[in-house]
Amino acid sequence: MIIVQRKIEQLIVLTKDNKWLLTTFLILVTINSARPETECPSYKPYKTDAGCVAKCPQDFVINGTSCNVTCGSWFTDENRVCQPECKEDHFIKEKLRAIGWYPYIYLEKQCIQSCAWSELVFNRTCVEACPAGFTYFVNDSCLEKCPNEFSYLINVTKGNNILHRKCTKTCPYLKNNNYCVSSCPVDKRQLNWQCVNTCPQTYQFMDGNRCVEQCPFERKFDSNKTCVSSCPSHLPILQNTSCVANCSKEFMFVDKLLDGSKICVDVCGKENKFVLNNECVPKYPRLTFNRTCVEKCPDQSPIINNVTIGRNCIFGNICSELFYYDACVGKCPNEKYFLVHQNICVDICSVNTVLANNTCLQSCGVLSPYVEKTYVDYFIWSTLYKYFDRQYRKVWKKDYVKTSVFKCVENCSNETLYFNYTCVVNCPMETELSNSFEVPWNLTSIYIRNGRTCVRECPIDKQFIVRHFIKDTVNSYLICMANCPENTYIHRNMCLPHCPEFMFDQGNLCVNKCPRIRHLLEERTLTIYSTVKRQSTKISMFQCVASCDTDFISKNVCVKFCPENNPYIDRNYCHNNTCGKLYEQQTSKGILCVTECPNGTVINFNKCSTSCSRGAALHQKSCLHTCPKLYLYNSEIKMTMTLWTTGENVGWLAKTFSVVRYECLKTCHSKQVVDTNMKCTNYCPPEENYLDGIFCHNKTCGEKYENKTSTGISCLEKCPNETVHLMNKCSTQCSEKYKYILDTTCVEECPPFSKLVINSSLNIFSIASVFHEYLEHKGLTCLSKCPYWTLQHGNICTAKCPEELEYEYDLKCVDTCPRSSPLIVDTSDDLLFSSYRQISKYRCLSRCENNKLYQKDKQKCIYEYSCKYPYIEHDGQCLTHCPKGYKWFNGCFNVTATIISLIFLSVLTCLCFVNCRVLLIETNEFLGICRQYTQHDKNVIKPNILLLHMKKEDMNVRTVSEDTPSEVCLDTLSLHLADGSHINKCFEEETNV
């Protein structure tokens, strides 16, 4: 039903303007809705009205697991999948689409990675043109105005010819105010990529619309300093770069260029070398014969000779003027040559002509058939400036130059060769040979020297071709010889420094196959010096031999060691058959088949090796796939694996590296544990890191404590001494949450009875052993009382008081001493504290200990004998003078207290004398009675009996009023006598009063 509802919603959107089409679709949907809704299989995951399909058609979109016509209000990504919104790095592109033969037109919103190059971006949407008010853009993004750093504008039309302005930091072409333009307006000039109203004075020339310092090389300027391509008719001649009407004296001749324009020159050129009325012309219109102008040269003087005459000459070759004319002569002068086919005298023969007897000919004759290159001298006129009459003047100078020509000779000179009637220095293509390293040489285009003649093939009597190198050069050439030189090898008719590749040396003859009597091949190393490379090169070449000088033979080749394709050694032959039931032992020469592996190796299946293969275990020098039954455990061992490779001409090379393999054991080694795979290991694996004895498992400790060791986690009833109890684990230190230690247990906070805390990581030395237990763990230890040699700072036991609390009182850090302990002792000068550790800076004392005196000016306790003059002793202190209110009289006495004491003593003495007179009498009598009784009976009399007797006798002797002071004294004395010790003492000493 869900699919039916979706289809109806899509149908309503598509057919909102066509009611009959909606009705028809509703009928079809009703029929299809009767079908049970099923899930599509994985190979056809998408649902359609026609059934499940592997992928949605091209005009459909993917909405979840359904193929829909549109995404509705959602967006379509690059894969045509419906998305509720586009990604942040994507843009929105609206596209008009039509569906059906009676088309339904709708606007599809697509998510794309980038807009088209011609589009702009407004609110993450690709647009053809920016909306009104946002016609400025930077990096294709529409803006209300340009940012401050973008100071230039470029007018651009977008969409339907809507004017936009592109913001840019620099102009690619020209700048006109703050706009970038391709060309300046008509009323402005271009100056260095800017449009200006007028050209500055330093740029005085105008080249089109540009202000320039000077006209370009290919352009001229007229009287208005305007650069032109050709001079105007009123200024037809070009002098330097200016158009003028007439040439100056320095450039008095008028010459014509190839384009027909006129130019002022000081000397006429080669094309127009004659002067007529100060104009350079190709030749005089008239000829001279015997100083007479003629239209045509006579028969007796038919040759035309161009004459150059210098006037006002000095030193014979420097002249102030030159004149040219053509003269008719019978033969050319000695310094010139006769050009036969043009009937003129020339300074040098032209190209494609040869020189014979001062005559330029097309070819040489029979008497002198060879053409040889030679050099001749001829003169030319050039201009220069000389200092005459106190000024520099232009003059003409006659100079001789040397050039090369071809001359007809009877025989070539000794240093040249003959080639096709031409004298040459090298045969053709010899330079190609000099740059070639190819052996054998390619003789298809190279000529060979046979004596002094260049030939294509050597004659029979000199059939061998040898490459000859020119001394101290890289050049070489081929010569024909009757025999090959020593240390060369013959291939066809060439003498080579070594045989070509895949060929063998058979008696200095290069062959493709060795004969039967010399069927073995032995490698030789040749050292060949290359003049081209200018270095020696070593080349390997095989030689046919009957027997080998090396140790082994591999496929008829003499080798020093068995190669990789034939590694096995059988006597002195190399083969590729395996050892069978014997063991393979790898050596630097190859593989030996042995019956027993040597010491230092193990039997790795059928090989003698220094280590077992991967997956195999070592058992009594043998590598096995599985350990024997009695060997339940296996342990890792380090072995040295040897990897053998063949090197060039050095045999088999051994490369060793350490590997880890397993060894079969009955019991594990000491300090090892056993994992679940029965492997002996130094520690349990992470997934089985709990220990039961020496066996690793993955069960937790339960109520026991986890003690992590180097081998694993042990389950203990109590943590070791060096650890603390942290939750259910043994740890070397407490955590951040449970940072206090209470009886080796980490707690979150200290209990009330142990509120004092000490940092066990304090660096306290020379400390009492009672505190050692607090230093075993790192953490804050809870204490009921601070340990010896520490002080209480708040609720913390510290090894030293802070600076703001520098006084020690009652084992606490305080900021000042109380009145009950006013004495301040400097601990740095205290022998007891300075010999151990200075906990606080000062100590507060009521009195010095050990009967010492307090020396106030030095803030320390000293012995009595140290208090010497001028110090005085008073009230447990060593002072320089008596305190205020005291006077010195063999000691410090308090004046007020002394006076009061004397008065009080006087009054007390009087009162005692008056009130205690009777008491003194009775006491005397009592002592007399005591003596009397002690004389009659030496035994100790009980005090109460004596007292009773004394009272009874006293009552009989005299009667005293109860209110008299004597009775009061007697009662007082009776109370004292109640303690029998006083009476006994009296009896013993028989004291007399």
HELIX and SHEET records of a PDB file:
HELIX    1   1 ILE A    2  LEU A   14  1                                  13    
HELIX    2   2 LYS A   19  SER A   33  1                                  15    
HELIX    3   3 VAL A  340  GLN A  342  5                                   3    
HELIX    4   4 GLU A  430  SER A  434  1                                   5    
HELIX    5   5 ILE A  460  LYS A  462  5                                   3    
HELIX    6   6 ARG A  516  ARG A  518  5                                   3    
HELIX    7   7 PRO A  686  GLU A  688  5                                   3    
HELIX    8   8 PRO A  752  SER A  754  5                                   3    
HELIX    9   9 SER A  769  LEU A  775  5                                   7    
HELIX   10  10 THR A  827  ASP A  829  5                                   3    
HELIX   11  11 LEU A  831  SER A  834  1                                   4    
HELIX   12  12 LYS A  856  LYS A  858  5                                   3    
HELIX   13  13 GLU A  864  SER A  866  5                                   3    
HELIX   14  14 VAL A  895  ASN A  915  1                                  21    
HELIX   15  15 ARG A  917  HIS A  936  1                                  20    
HELIX   16  16 PRO A  943  VAL A  957  1                                  15    
HELIX   17  17 PRO A  965  LEU A  977  1                                  13    
HELIX   18  18 GLY A  980  GLU A  989  1                                  10    
SHEET    1   A 2 TYR A  46  THR A  48  0                                        
SHEET    2   A 2 GLY A  51  VAL A  53 -1                                        
SHEET    1   B 2 VAL A  61  ASN A  63  0                                        
SHEET    2   B 2 SER A  66  ASN A  68 -1                                        
SHEET    1   C 2 PHE A  75  THR A  76  0                                        
SHEET    2   C 2 CYS A  82  GLN A  83 -1                                        
SHEET    1   D 2 PHE A  91  ILE A  99  0                                        
SHEET    2   D 2 TYR A 104  ILE A 112 -1                                        
SHEET    1   E 2 LEU A 120  PHE A 122  0                                        
SHEET    2   E 2 THR A 125  VAL A 127 -1                                        
SHEET    1   F 4 SER A 141  LEU A 143  0                                        
SHEET    2   F 4 TYR A 136  VAL A 138 -1                                        
SHEET    3   F 4 ILE A 162  THR A 168  1                                        
SHEET    4   F 4 TYR A 152  LYS A 158 -1                                        
SHEET    1   G 2 LEU A 174  ASN A 176  0                                        
SHEET    2   G 2 TYR A 179  VAL A 181 -1                                        
SHEET    1   H 2 ARG A 189  LEU A 191  0                                        
SHEET    2   H 2 GLN A 194  VAL A 196 -1                                        
SHEET    1   I 2 PHE A 205  ASP A 207  0                                        
SHEET    2   I 2 ARG A 210  VAL A 212 -1                                        
SHEET    1   J 2 LYS A 220  PHE A 221  0                                        
SHEET    2   J 2 CYS A 227  VAL A 228 -1                                        
SHEET    1   K 4 SER A 242  VAL A 244  0                                        
SHEET    2   K 4 ILE A 237  GLN A 239 -1                                        
SHEET    3   K 4 LYS A 262  VAL A 265  1                                        
SHEET    4   K 4 PHE A 253  LYS A 256 -1                                        
SHEET    1   L 2 PHE A 274  LEU A 276  0                                        
SHEET    2   L 2 GLU A 279  VAL A 281 -1                                        
SHEET    1   M 2 LEU A 287  THR A 288  0                                        
SHEET    2   M 2 CYS A 293  VAL A 294 -1                                        
SHEET    1   N 8 VAL A 354  ALA A 356  0                                        
SHEET    2   N 8 THR A 359  LEU A 361 -1                                        
SHEET    3   N 8 TYR A 337  LEU A 339  1                                        
SHEET    4   N 8 ILE A 344  VAL A 346 -1                                        
SHEET    5   N 8 ILE A 303  ILE A 314  1                                        
SHEET    6   N 8 ILE A 318  VAL A 329 -1                                        
SHEET    7   N 8 GLN A 391  VAL A 409 -1                                        
SHEET    8   N 8 TYR A 370  PHE A 388 -1                                        
SHEET    1   O 2 LEU A 417  PHE A 419  0                                        
SHEET    2   O 2 THR A 422  VAL A 424 -1                                        
SHEET    1   P 2 ILE A 448  ASN A 450  0                                        
SHEET    2   P 2 THR A 453  VAL A 455 -1                                        
SHEET    1   Q 4 SER A 476  MET A 481  0                                        
SHEET    2   Q 4 PHE A 464  PHE A 469 -1                                        
SHEET    3   Q 4 MET A 494  LEU A 496  1                                        
SHEET    4   Q 4 TYR A 489  HIS A 491 -1                                        
SHEET    1   R 2 PHE A 504  ASP A 505  0                                        
SHEET    2   R 2 CYS A 510  VAL A 511 -1                                        
SHEET    1   S 4 GLN A 535  VAL A 545  0                                        
SHEET    2   S 4 LEU A 520  SER A 530 -1                                        
SHEET    3   S 4 VAL A 557  VAL A 559  1                                        
SHEET    4   S 4 PHE A 552  SER A 554 -1                                        
SHEET    1   T 2 TYR A 568  ASP A 570  0                                        
SHEET    2   T 2 TYR A 573  HIS A 575 -1                                        
SHEET    1   U 4 ILE A 591  VAL A 594  0                                        
SHEET    2   U 4 TYR A 583  GLN A 586 -1                                        
SHEET    3   U 4 LYS A 607  SER A 609  1                                        
SHEET    4   U 4 VAL A 602  ASN A 604 -1                                        
SHEET    1   V 6 SER A 622  LEU A 624  0                                        
SHEET    2   V 6 ALA A 617  HIS A 619 -1                                        
SHEET    3   V 6 GLY A 651  LEU A 665  1                                        
SHEET    4   V 6 TYR A 633  GLY A 647 -1                                        
SHEET    5   V 6 LYS A 679  THR A 681  1                                        
SHEET    6   V 6 VAL A 673  VAL A 674 -1                                        
SHEET    1   W 6 PHE A 695  HIS A 697  0                                        
SHEET    2   W 6 TYR A 690  ASP A 692 -1                                        
SHEET    3   W 6 ILE A 713  LEU A 716  1                                        
SHEET    4   W 6 TYR A 705  LYS A 708 -1                                        
SHEET    5   W 6 LYS A 729  SER A 731  1                                        
SHEET    6   W 6 VAL A 724  LEU A 726 -1                                        
SHEET    1   X 6 THR A 745  VAL A 747  0                                        
SHEET    2   X 6 TYR A 740  LEU A 742 -1                                        
SHEET    3   X 6 LEU A 780  LEU A 783  1                                        
SHEET    4   X 6 LEU A 756  ASN A 759 -1                                        
SHEET    5   X 6 ILE A 796  THR A 798  1                                        
SHEET    6   X 6 LEU A 791  HIS A 793 -1                                        
SHEET    1   Y 4 LYS A 812  VAL A 814  0                                        
SHEET    2   Y 4 TYR A 807  TYR A 809 -1                                        
SHEET    3   Y 4 TYR A 842  LEU A 845  1                                        
SHEET    4   Y 4 LEU A 823  ASP A 826 -1                                        
SHEET    1   Z 4 LYS A 860  ILE A 862  0                                        
SHEET    2   Z 4 LEU A 853  GLN A 855 -1                                        
SHEET    3   Z 4 GLN A 877  LEU A 879  1                                        
SHEET    4   Z 4 ILE A 872  HIS A 874 -1                                        
SHEET    1  BA 2 TYR A 886  TRP A 888  0                                        
SHEET    2  BA 2 CYS A 892  ASN A 894 -1                                        
END                                                                             
